[in-house]
Amino acid sequence: MPDAHSQPLHEAEKEITKAMLGMVVYAVIVRKTPKWDSDAETRVSLIREHIQYFIDLEKQDKVLLAGPFIDDPDRPDGLIILKGYDSVAEVEAVVAQDVFHLKGYRTFEINTWLLNEGAFTVRVALSDQGFRLA
């Protein structure tokens, strides 16, 4: 796993951030290509395969978060946050195997991200085995 502090930190920064999570993850920004709209019928036929690919990675504990941006069609198509990889090259090889990238419907950019802050709540209901993230 990459060092959480591969960039040199000043001693004061080390002290302030030492209690933070410091988890190295990879933020993959995916963008639509012109083929996204020009060959929509074929693209739609590939959605199940695309989703299953990331579900399989999720089951391997490699996907932290993923999903499309929905507020502006001119913005990048989505964001995938991957974890448990040792390098950008390893992440690139995995993401490139998604059918949308293999068939030219999307391009992607990978950023190594140090995850420090944030919070979420998980509620599990035993009676119906339901759950909710908040």
SVG drawing of the C-alpha trace seen along z (x, -y; Angstrom):
<svg xmlns="http://www.w3.org/2000/svg" viewBox="-39 -23 48 33">
<polyline fill="none" stroke="black" stroke-width="0.4" points="0.0,0.0 1.3,-3.5 2.5,-5.6 -0.2,-7.8 2.2,-10.7 4.3,-10.2 4.4,-14.0 6.8,-15.6 4.9,-17.1 6.1,-19.8 6.4,-18.7 3.4,-20.8 1.3,-19.2 2.3,-15.7 1.2,-16.6 -2.1,-18.1 -3.0,-15.1 -1.6,-12.2 -5.1,-11.2 -6.8,-11.4 -7.7,-8.3 -4.9,-8.8 -6.3,-6.2 -4.9,-6.2 -7.6,-5.7 -7.9,-6.4 -10.4,-8.8 -11.3,-7.9 -13.1,-10.6 -14.8,-9.1 -15.9,-11.2 -18.2,-10.5 -16.7,-10.4 -18.7,-11.5 -19.5,-7.8 -21.6,-7.9 -24.4,-9.7 -23.7,-8.7 -24.0,-5.0 -26.5,-5.1 -28.3,-1.9 -25.2,0.3 -24.0,-1.6 -27.3,-0.9 -26.9,2.8 -23.7,2.8 -25.0,1.2 -25.5,4.5 -22.0,5.7 -20.6,2.3 -22.5,2.4 -21.6,6.1 -17.9,5.3 -18.0,2.8 -20.2,5.0 -17.6,7.7 -14.9,5.3 -17.1,4.1 -17.4,7.8 -13.6,8.0 -13.6,4.9 -12.0,2.7 -14.8,0.1 -15.3,-2.4 -17.9,-4.6 -19.1,-4.9 -21.8,-6.5 -22.7,-9.0 -23.0,-12.7 -26.6,-13.6 -26.8,-17.4 -25.2,-18.6 -24.8,-16.5 -21.7,-18.6 -19.8,-17.6 -17.7,-14.4 -19.9,-11.3 -19.0,-10.0 -16.7,-9.1 -15.3,-5.8 -13.3,-5.7 -11.2,-2.5 -9.2,-1.2 -6.8,1.6 -4.5,1.1 -0.7,0.4 -0.3,-2.0 -2.0,-4.2 -0.7,-1.7 -2.6,1.1 -5.8,-0.9 -5.4,-2.0 -5.2,1.7 -8.4,2.5 -10.4,-0.5 -9.4,0.0 -11.1,3.4 -14.6,1.8 -16.6,2.4 -17.4,-1.3 -13.6,-2.0 -12.8,1.0 -15.5,0.0 -14.6,-3.7 -17.6,-5.2 -15.6,-6.7 -12.2,-8.0 -10.9,-8.2 -8.4,-10.1 -7.0,-8.7 -6.0,-10.8 -4.4,-9.4 -6.3,-10.8 -5.5,-10.9 -8.9,-10.3 -8.8,-12.1 -12.1,-13.5 -15.8,-12.6 -18.5,-10.6 -21.4,-8.3 -23.9,-6.4 -25.1,-2.8 -28.5,-1.7 -29.2,2.0 -32.8,3.3 -32.6,6.9 -36.3,7.6 -36.2,7.3 -32.4,7.3 -32.7,3.8 -30.1,1.1 -29.7,-2.6 -26.7,-4.8 -27.0,-8.4"/>
</svg>
